[in-house]
Amino acid sequence: MRLTELVPILQMAIGPVILISGVGLLLLSMTNRLGRVIDRSRLLAEAVRRTDDAQKPRLISQLKVLNRRAGLIRASIIMSSTSVLLAAVLIILLFLAGLMKAELAALAIVLFVGCMGCLILSLIFFIADINLSLSALKLEIAQDA
């Protein structure tokens, strides 16, 4: 194969790399949120151990919300990671299909739709976490008022 034949194949296979980069930034944000939820959970768990019985139900309810948030963020991270994995497999498939001049369009479509589906699910979980965190904040404000 000549270099002039290889360049269009590389260009075609590189397209999904942009998707990987964008999802990587989302993953960074999600892992930061998960870290904050875990740190806050540890502080509240310690507060539960040290506080009197009157305050425990309030702190435990906050821990339950944080646990649900952590689950949503974990699901979001898993779906985003799966999206990146499928995009990486798609890159390999496009490159190999171009090299071997094989017709693998159906498989490429399945991988791309799977990649986008996982990304959509990830964003739905991420939005649910954001909504839950705002609901928890409203509850906290209402309890303090």
C-alpha positions in Angstrom: 0.0 0.0 0.0 1.2 3.4 -0.9 1.2 6.4 1.5 -1.2 8.3 -0.8 -3.7 5.4 -0.3 -3.1 5.2 3.4 -3.8 8.9 4.2 -7.6 8.8 3.3 -8.0 5.7 5.4 -6.3 7.4 8.4 -8.5 10.5 7.9 -11.6 8.3 7.9 -10.5 6.4 11.0 -9.5 9.5 13.0 -12.9 11.1 13.0 -14.2 9.3 16.1 -11.1 10.5 18.0 -12.7 13.9 18.4 -15.6 12.1 20.1 -13.2 10.4 22.5 -11.6 13.7 23.4 -15.0 15.3 24.2 -16.2 12.4 26.2 -12.8 12.4 28.1 -13.6 15.9 29.3 -17.0 14.8 30.4 -15.4 11.9 32.3 -13.1 14.3 34.0 -16.0 16.3 35.2 -17.9 13.2 36.3 -14.9 11.7 38.3 -14.5 15.1 40.0 -18.1 15.1 41.1 -17.8 11.5 42.3 -14.7 12.4 44.3 -16.6 15.3 46.0 -19.6 13.0 46.8 -17.3 10.4 48.3 -15.4 13.0 50.3 -18.6 14.5 51.6 -20.0 11.1 52.5 -16.9 10.3 54.5 -17.3 13.6 56.5 -21.0 12.9 57.1 -20.3 9.3 58.2 -17.8 10.6 60.7 -20.3 13.2 61.9 -22.9 10.4 62.3 -20.5 8.5 64.6 -19.8 11.6 66.7 -23.2 13.3 66.9 -26.1 12.8 69.3 -29.2 10.8 68.5 -31.3 13.9 67.6 -29.1 14.8 64.6 -28.5 11.3 63.3 -31.7 11.0 61.2 -30.9 14.2 59.3 -27.3 13.2 58.7 -28.3 9.7 57.6 -30.9 11.1 55.2 -28.1 13.2 53.7 -25.9 10.1 53.4 -28.7 8.3 51.6 -28.9 11.1 49.0 -25.2 11.0 48.6 -25.3 7.3 48.1 -27.9 7.7 45.3 -25.9 10.4 43.7 -22.7 8.3 43.8 -24.7 5.5 42.1 -25.9 7.8 39.4 -22.4 9.2 38.8 -21.0 5.7 38.7 -23.6 4.7 36.1 -22.7 7.8 34.1 -19.0 7.1 34.2 -19.6 3.5 33.1 -21.7 4.6 30.2 -19.2 7.2 29.2 -16.4 4.8 29.4 -18.3 2.3 27.3 -19.0 5.0 24.7 -15.2 5.7 24.5 -14.5 2.0 24.3 -17.0 1.6 21.4 -15.5 4.6 19.7 -12.0 3.1 20.0 -13.2 -0.2 18.5 -14.9 1.8 15.7 -11.6 3.5 14.9 -9.9 0.2 14.7 -12.7 -1.3 12.5 -12.6 1.7 10.1 -8.9 1.5 9.8 -8.8 -2.2 9.2 -11.8 -2.1 6.8 -10.0 0.6 4.8 -6.8 -1.4 4.7 -8.4 -4.7 3.8 -11.0 -3.0 1.5 -13.7 -4.9 3.4 -17.3 -3.9 3.5 -18.0 -3.6 7.3 -20.5 -0.7 7.1 -23.2 -2.6 9.1 -20.8 -3.3 12.0 -19.6 0.3 11.9 -23.2 1.5 12.1 -23.8 -0.7 15.1 -20.7 0.5 16.9 -21.5 4.1 16.2 -25.1 3.8 17.4 -24.0 1.9 20.5 -21.4 4.6 21.2 -24.0 7.4 20.9 -26.6 5.4 22.9 -24.1 5.0 25.7 -23.2 8.6 25.6 -26.9 9.6 25.8 -27.5 7.3 28.7 -24.4 8.7 30.4 -25.7 12.3 30.0 -29.2 11.3 31.3 -27.5 9.8 34.5 -25.4 12.9 34.8 -28.4 15.2 34.6 -30.2 13.1 37.1 -27.3 13.5 39.5 -27.4 17.3 39.1 -31.1 17.4 39.7 -30.7 15.2 42.8 -28.0 17.4 44.2 -30.2 20.4 43.8 -33.1 18.7 45.4 -30.9 17.7 48.4 -29.7 21.3 48.7 -33.3 22.6 48.7 -34.1 20.0 51.5 -31.1 21.2 53.5 -32.1 24.8 53.1 -35.7 24.0 54.1 -34.5 22.1 57.3 -32.3 25.0 58.3 -35.0 27.6 57.8 
